[in-house]
Amino acid sequence: MRVRFAVGAAVASATLLAACGSSSTASSTATTAASSPATTAASGSGSNPPNIPNNPFAGKTIRLISSGAAGSTHDLALRAAAPYLAKYLHATTDVVDMPGGGQLLAWNYVAKAAPDGLTIGTTDIQGLLANRWEKVPNETPNIQDLSYLGFVGGGVAGGAKVLFSVNTNKAPLTSIFTLVQDHTTKVTYLGSVGDVSVPMLFKIYNVPYTALTTYSGSLAELQGILRGDGQLSSKTWGGSWASFVTSGKGKVLLEFSMRKTWGIDKNVPTLNTLLKQDPPSTASEKAALEANASALDAGMGLFGPAGIPANKLKILQDAVKWTVEQPGFIAQSQKSKLSTAYESPQQEIAAIQAGINPTTEATIRKFVPLSTGVAS
């Protein structure tokens, strides 16, 4: 779906766009911030944006490309941000959902756009790196050359990906520390083909495991856990998986994060805690785990093609930072159970640089198999 937010102009249209020559389609719905009571009220909350001398975006249309489908985290985050970006830039913002290829369709569309700042899109920072780590045979953009704008970090509600288990008092599933120290009990993990976090953790810590990756989606994996197909899965906190824990049927063993504590439950260790208490055998393995977790912490980024002029890039980065601070954006994001923690372009770039370090990348590839699909 496409949603259009305009400053000072009424816009109403609905269009289906063919993207990148693919048979997949980008869907869209247009609305007008100026004429919509809901968006007008939201846009009016918070501080007024500063004046931008010789504003190169005034009166222009900026396409915001969501790499997820309608109703996805990416779609919802852009819908929440669009009216504020439009207000700051004195422009029209046009939200276009472009799912397909595990986000690659949207990523390549944005990466190949003209470097004028008028086409930007969402990405998972860890997803960009995971596709590179796994040497996916699909065409992927040169992630070190892209223009990063910042956005919101840590994924949905509770932050980065977490490791769920059934609620059992039987070792080694009593705690992450017991699990990584026990090398005799084989566990079964339900997850996607492109997962990096769990296979790398288990292989580095010599946890004997079997991976089941034939499930159609997240809900199917949860149903598999509940009927006893396996004991573990890894997802972001929210929805049915959160209910799995709060109902007493499951628990969280670990958050794959370099933060000191998990925002939902401070009693749940983060990877940062595990690395300090029970570090892996080599410094390169530790760096590999840190790189993946730091990329997950960087969360959802906004990016543009390489080569956006410095003056335009700075304006876009400032617009994103201002947007994330607005009460209306925060309220809408919280309503949609999205993260509201700002991540700067510098944090995103640091995560990318750590992930493409040759030694770190080589170490990760030792523990993560070549994917026949797209990392997720």
N, C-alpha and C positions, 0 to 999 in steps of 0.2 A: 504494500500500500504506500502511496505517496501522500505526504501531508505538507502543504505549503503554508509558510508563515510570512506575511508581508508587513512592512511598516508603511502606513499611510496610503495603502492601495488595497482595493478589494480584488481578490483572485479566487476563482472557483473553476476547477477543472478536474477531470479524472482521466488518467492515461495509462496504458500498458506499454512498457518499453522493452524492446529486445536488447539484451545486454551482451556486448563483446562477441557478437556473432554466434552466441550459443542458442540452443533451443530453449534454454531456461528463460523465464521472463522476470522482469523486475516490475512489481506491482506498485501502484501509487494512488493516493487520494489527495485532492487539494482542498485546503480550507484557508481561511483568512484570519490572521491574528487580529487585524483591526476591527473586523466585524463579528468575531466570535466572543460572546460574553465571557466564556471560561478562559480563553487565552488572553483576552484583554485584561481581566482581573489579575491573572498570573503575571503578565508582563509588567503590570503597574507596581508590583510588590518589590521591595528591596531598593537599592540605590540606583540613581540614574547613571548611565554610562558616561564616561568622559567624552568630550568632543575630540574628533580625530581630524587634525589638519590634513587637507588634501586627501580625504578618505577615498582610497581606490575602490572600495566596495560599495559606496553609496549608490543606491538605485539598481544594483546588480542582483542577479539570482545566483545563489550559492547552493549547489547540489550536495546534500548530505546523504551519503550512501551507507545504508545499513547492510552489514554482511550477514544479517540474520533475517529470518522470515517475520511476517507480521506477528506481533505479540511476543517476539523474542526479547531477550535482554537488550540487544543492540537496538532494535526497533523502539522499544520503550524509552531507552536512554536518549535517543535522538529526538523523539517526540517531546520529551521533557526539556531538552536543551534548545530546540529549534526557535521558539519565540524569543528567547533571550539573546541568542546569537544574532537573530534578525534585528532586534532592538539595538544591540551594541554596534553592529556594523551598518545600520541604516540600509538594510538590504532585505531581499526576499530569501527565505531559506526553504528549500524544497527537499523533503525527506523521501528517499526512494529505497524501498526494500529490494535487495538483490541477493537472495540466498542462492546457494549452489556450490558444489565442489568443496564442501567443508570450508567455506568462506573465500576460497581462491577466486571465484568469479568476481566478487566485489573487490578483492585486493588488487587483482590485475587491472580491473576497470579503472580504479583510482590511480594506480601506479602509472598507467599509460595516458592519463588525462593531461591536458595542457597545464604547465606549471604556473598558472595564473591565480591560484588560490580559490578558484570558483568550484572546484570539485574536491571534496574531502570525504573521508569515510571512517568507519569504525573497524577496529581489529582487536583481537586478544593478543597482547604482546607475547605471551607464552605460545600462542598458536602460531604466530609468525616463526618463532624460533623452532618450535617442534617440527614444522614442515621442513625446515632446513636440516635439523638434526637427523631426521629420519630419511633424508635424501629422497623425498617423494618425487616420482618421475614427472609430476605435473609441473607446468611452468609456474615459478614463483618469483615475486619481485626481489630485487636486491635490497634486502631490508636495511642494510647499513646506509643506504643512500636516500631513503625516504625522508620526508619532512614530518616531524613529530610535533603535535600540538598540545599534548597533555589531555587529560579527561578525568575519569573516575577510576580509582584503583580497587583491586581486591575482589572483583566479581560481585556476586549477589549477597546481600545482607551480611552474612557472617564472615565474608572475606574469601580468601583463596580456597582452593580445593581442599576437601577434608576426606580422611579415610574412615569410612563407616564399617562397623562390624555388628554382628548379632550380639544381643545383650546376654553374655554368658560369663560365668565366674570360673570357667575352665581355662587353664593356661593352654596356649600362650596368648589367648585373646583377652586377657585381663587388662593389659596395658601395652602401649607401643614398646616400652622398654623390655618387657618380658618377651614380646614377639621377636624383636631383633636379636635378643640374646639366646633364644631357643632355636637350635638348628636341627631339630629332629622331627618336629610336628609339621606335616605338610598342610598348607592351607589352600583353599580355592578362592580365586579372585574373579569377580565378574566385572568386566570393563570393556572399553572400546579398543579397536585394533590400534588406533593411533595414540593410545595413552603413553605418556612418558614417565609421569611421577611415580606410580606404584611399581612398575617393572624395574625401574632404575633403583628405587629404594630397596626392594627385595633382593635384587642381585648383588648390590653393594654390601648389604648386611647379611648375605647368605641365608635368606629366608626361603626354604623350599616351598614352591607354590606351583599351582596349575592355574592358567588363565583361561577363562571361558569368555569368548568374544562374539558369540553368535546371536546375542539378543538384539532385538529391533530398536531398542531405545532405553532411556533411563527408567521408565516405568516398568518395562519388561525385566530389567535387571533387578529392580526392587522386588518384583514378584518372585523372581528366581531366588533371591536371598530369603524371602519369607517362606518359601516352600522347601528350602534346604539344599538348593543347588550348590551353594557355596557360602562362605562366611563373611566375605569382604567385598566392598566396592568403594569407589572414590568419586565424589561429586562435589559441587558447590552446595552450601547449606541453603535449604529452602524447600518449600512445597512438600511433596510426599516424603522426601527423604528426611526433612526436619521432623515431620510427624512420626516417622519410623522411630526416631529417638525419643521425642517428647511423650510418645505413648508407652514407652518402656520396653519396646521390642528391640531397639538397637541402641548403639552408642557411638561416639566419635573417639577414635584412638589418637588422631593426629591431624593438625592443620599443616599443609605444605606451605609454610610461610616463614619468612625471616623476621617477622615481628615477635616480640617477646611473649605476648599472650594472645589467645584467641578471643575475639571480641564477644562471642556468644557465651563462652564458659571458660573462665581463667584457669580452671582445673585441668582442661585439655591441653596437653603440650603442643607446641609448635615445632617445626623442624629445627628452628633456632635452638630450642631447648634440648632436643635430641642430640644435635651435633656437639653441644657443649658437654652433655652428660655422658654420651656414648659415641664418640666420634668414629668415623670409618677408618680403615687402616692406612689410607694414603691421603696426602694433601690434595691430590688431583681429584679423588673421589669426593672429598668434602666440597671442593670448588664446583664440581658438577652438580651436586645436590643444591648448593647455594644458588647457582645460576638459574636453575629451573624454578626454585621457590621465589627468587627475586622477580622473575618474569611473571609469575602468578600474582605476586603482590602488585606489580605494575598495572594489572587489571586491564580495563578496556581503554584503549587509546584512540584518539582521533589522529589521522595522518593524511598527508597529501603526497603528491608525486615529488620526486626529487627536483630541485631547481627552482622552487618558489622563491622569488626575490626576498631578500632579508627584510625589507620594510613591510611587505605584505605578510610574511611569516610571523613577524613580531606582533602585528595587529591581530592576526588570527589566534595566536597563543594567548594574548591578553584577553581576547574575547572569550575564549574557553575558560580561562581562570575566573573572569568576572561572572560568567554564566553559572559555574558550579557553586559560587558563593551566594546566589540569589535565593531568598526564602521560598519563592514559588517553585524553583527547580528542585530544591531540597525536599519540599513537601510532596511534589509529584513523584520524585524518585523513591521516597520512603513508602508512598502509597503502592508503588509497583515493586516494592522490596528490592530496590537497587542500592548499590553502594553510593555514598555521597562523599567519600574521602577523595579529595583532590590529589591527583598525581601529576607532577610537572613534566614538561618535555625532557628536562634534564634527567629525571628519574627513569623515564622510559628509555632514553638513549643509553643510560648507564646499564640498564638491564639488557639491552640489545648488545652492547659492547662486551659485557661479561659472557653472554651466551655464544658469541662468535669468536671468543678467544680460541685460538687453534688447539691448545692443549685441552681446554675444557670441552670443546666440541668433539675432539677425538675420544675423550674419556666417555662422554655421553653416548657416542655411537657404539662403544664397546658393550654397553648395557641395554641399548634400545635397538630392537631389530628394524631392518628396513621395512617401511610400511608399504603395502600394496595399494593403499588408499590415501586418504588425507588425514593428517594428524588432527585431533580434536581435543 
